[in-house]
Amino acid sequence: MGDYQVTLFVSPWNKTGCDEARDYLESKGIQYAEKNTQDHGARGELIKKTGGLDTPTLIANGHTVVGFLPNKWNHLLSEEPLELT
């Protein structure tokens, strides 16, 4: 996996999806910063980046993926990331 700064936005309203996202990143040995949308600053940052509050949201390598989508996350976090559409 690539060496990127990875941020994971989570919320208590999607516990299952956020837990899956954490488990995925941890199983790949990827270090990440976690931001909870219950925090006003994190909430504002996520709205500014995505226009909404959907979680989990992964931001890495200059790209944002809303939702736990392992196939897209694999490409995004690979050594040579593909452009996401």
TAVENJO-V820975 format. One record per helix or strand. SS is the DSSP state (helix for helix, strand for strand). FROM is the first residue (numbers start at 1). LEN is the number of residues. If there is no record, write none. Layout:
SS_FROM_LEN / SS_FROM_LEN
This chain:
strand_6_5 / helix_12_16 / strand_33_4 / helix_40_11 / strand_57_4 / strand_63_4 / helix_70_7
